[in-house]
Amino acid sequence: MPISIDDQNTLAAVFFIPVISILLFLLGWSLLELGGFARESLERRRRRRQWTAFAETLIAAEPGQVVGAARRFFDRADYPGFVAVFALKGARLAADPAHLGKLVTDLEIEAAHAQLRMNLGVRLGPALGLIGTLIPMGPALLGLSAGDLGGIAGNLALAFSTTILGLAVSALCYFISIGRRHWYAKDLADIDYVYHFLSQPPAA
C-alpha cells in the first residue's frame, strides 16, 4: 500500500523534531563552550607569566639547588590550567614522589577525559546533520512526483538547514578542541618538567 504525502510528512515530522531539537541544544552548548574557551584563553595568557617566571628560576638555578628551587613551585598556585591544579593538590604531596607521580598520572587522565566532550560535538554534529538532511528528502521526493513545488521547497530548506546546523556545531567544537588540546599538552609538559626535579632526592 503506497504511503500518501500527508502520511510521509507526519512520519518525517516525528523523526525530524527530535533531531533538530538535539542539534539546537548542541549549538547552544557549543556557543557556551566557545565563551568559556575565550575566557580561559584570557586567563591563561595572564597566568602564563607566573609559570614563565618560575621556569626561569629553575633554568638559572645551580645544579645542587635545582631540587630546592623546584619545591618553591608550591608556594603559589596562580599558574595556568592543570599546572595550577597540580600546584594545589601536590602541595601536601611534595615530599612523597610516589603519590606525586600518581597525581601526575591522574591529571593526564583528566586532561584526556576533558577532550571527550568536544570530540562528541565534532562527531555528533555532522551525524545528526546528515540524519536531519535525509529525513525531509522522502516527502520532497513524493512532492516531486505529485508536482507539489511548495512542499519540495520547504522540505529541501529543512534538509539544507540541518546540514548547516550540524556542520556549525562540528566546526565550533573542533576549533575549541584544537585549542584545548594544545593547552593541555603544554600543561602536562610543564607538570612533567617540575615533577622531574621533585622526584629527585635533595642534594646532600
C-alpha positions in Angstrom: 0.0 0.0 0.0 1.6 3.3 -1.1 2.2 6.0 1.6 0.4 9.3 1.0 2.2 12.6 1.1 0.4 13.5 4.3 1.4 10.3 6.0 5.0 10.8 4.8 5.1 14.3 6.2 3.8 13.1 9.5 6.4 10.4 9.8 9.1 12.8 8.8 8.0 15.3 11.4 8.0 12.6 14.1 11.7 11.8 13.4 12.8 15.3 12.4 11.7 17.1 15.6 14.0 15.2 18.0 16.9 15.6 15.6 16.5 19.3 15.2 16.0 19.7 18.9 19.2 17.9 19.7 21.1 20.0 17.1 19.8 23.2 18.5 20.8 22.1 22.0 24.3 21.2 20.8 24.6 24.6 19.0 23.7 26.4 22.3 26.1 24.2 24.2 28.9 24.8 21.8 28.4 28.6 21.9 28.6 28.4 25.7 31.8 26.4 25.4 33.1 29.0 23.0 32.5 31.7 25.6 34.3 29.6 28.2 37.1 29.0 25.8 37.6 32.7 25.2 37.6 33.4 29.0 40.0 30.6 29.6 42.3 31.9 26.9 42.5 35.4 28.6 43.1 33.8 32.0 45.8 31.5 30.7 47.5 34.4 29.0 47.6 36.3 32.3 48.7 33.4 34.4 51.3 32.1 31.9 53.7 34.9 33.1 53.8 33.3 36.6 54.8 30.0 35.1 57.4 31.6 32.8 59.0 33.4 35.8 59.2 30.2 37.8 60.7 28.2 34.9 63.3 30.8 34.5 64.3 30.4 38.2 64.8 26.6 37.5 66.9 27.3 34.5 69.1 29.8 36.4 69.5 27.5 39.5 72.8 25.9 40.2 72.8 22.0 39.8 72.8 21.4 43.5 70.0 23.9 44.1 67.5 22.8 41.4 65.5 20.5 43.7 65.1 23.2 46.3 64.1 25.7 43.6 61.6 23.2 42.3 60.0 22.8 45.7 59.2 26.5 45.7 56.8 25.7 42.9 54.1 25.1 45.5 54.5 28.5 47.2 51.8 29.8 44.8 49.1 28.4 42.6 48.3 31.2 40.1 49.6 29.1 37.2 47.6 28.3 34.0 45.2 25.3 33.7 46.3 21.9 35.0 49.6 23.4 36.3 47.5 25.3 38.9 45.7 22.1 39.8 49.0 20.3 40.3 50.3 23.1 42.5 47.2 23.0 44.7 46.8 19.2 45.0 50.5 18.5 45.1 51.5 20.9 47.8 50.9 18.3 50.6 52.5 15.6 48.5 55.7 17.4 47.6 57.8 15.2 49.9 56.3 11.9 48.6 57.4 11.3 45.0 55.2 8.1 44.7 52.0 9.9 45.5 53.1 12.9 43.5 53.6 10.7 40.5 50.1 9.2 40.9 48.8 12.8 40.9 50.6 13.5 37.6 49.1 10.3 36.1 45.6 11.3 37.3 46.0 14.8 35.7 46.9 13.2 32.4 43.8 11.0 32.5 41.7 14.1 33.5 43.1 16.1 30.6 42.3 13.3 28.1 38.8 13.0 29.6 38.3 16.8 29.2 38.7 16.3 25.4 35.9 13.8 25.1 33.1 16.5 25.4 34.4 18.4 22.4 35.0 15.1 20.4 31.4 14.3 21.0 30.3 17.5 19.4 32.8 17.1 16.5 31.3 13.7 15.6 27.7 14.0 16.7 27.1 17.3 14.9 27.7 16.1 11.3 25.9 12.7 12.0 22.7 14.4 13.2 23.0 17.0 10.4 23.1 14.1 7.9 20.1 12.4 9.5 18.2 15.7 9.5 19.1 16.2 5.9 17.8 12.8 4.8 14.5 12.8 6.8 12.8 15.6 4.7 14.1 14.1 1.4 11.3 11.4 1.4 8.4 13.9 1.5 10.4 16.0 -1.0 10.6 13.1 -3.5 6.9 12.3 -3.0 6.1 16.0 -3.6 8.1 15.9 -6.8 6.1 13.1 -8.1 2.9 14.9 -7.2 4.1 18.3 -8.6 3.9 20.0 -5.1 6.6 22.6 -5.7 5.9 24.4 -2.4 6.3 21.2 -0.4 9.5 20.3 -2.2 11.0 23.8 -1.5 10.0 23.6 2.2 11.5 20.1 2.7 14.7 21.0 0.9 15.1 24.1 3.0 14.8 22.0 6.2 17.3 19.5 4.8 19.9 22.1 4.0 19.3 24.0 7.3 20.1 20.9 9.3 23.2 20.2 7.3 24.5 23.7 8.0 23.5 23.4 11.7 25.4 20.1 12.1 28.5 21.5 10.4 28.4 24.6 12.5 28.3 22.6 15.7 31.2 20.4 14.4 33.3 23.4 13.4 32.9 25.2 16.7 33.7 22.0 18.7 36.7 21.3 16.5 38.1 24.8 16.9 37.7 24.6 20.7 39.2 21.0 20.7 42.3 22.1 18.8 43.0 25.0 21.2 42.4 23.0 24.4 44.5 20.1 23.1 47.4 22.4 22.7 46.9 24.0 26.1 46.6 20.6 27.9 49.7 19.2 26.1 51.6 22.3 27.3 50.3 22.0 30.8 51.3 18.3 31.1 54.7 19.0 29.7 55.2 21.7 32.3 54.0 19.4 35.1 56.4 16.7 33.9 59.2 19.2 33.9 58.6 20.1 37.6 58.0 16.5 38.6 61.3 15.5 37.1 63.1 17.7 39.7 60.7 17.0 42.6 61.2 13.2 42.2 65.0 13.6 42.7 66.5 13.3 46.2 67.7 16.6 47.6 71.4 17.2 47.4 73.4 16.3 50.5 
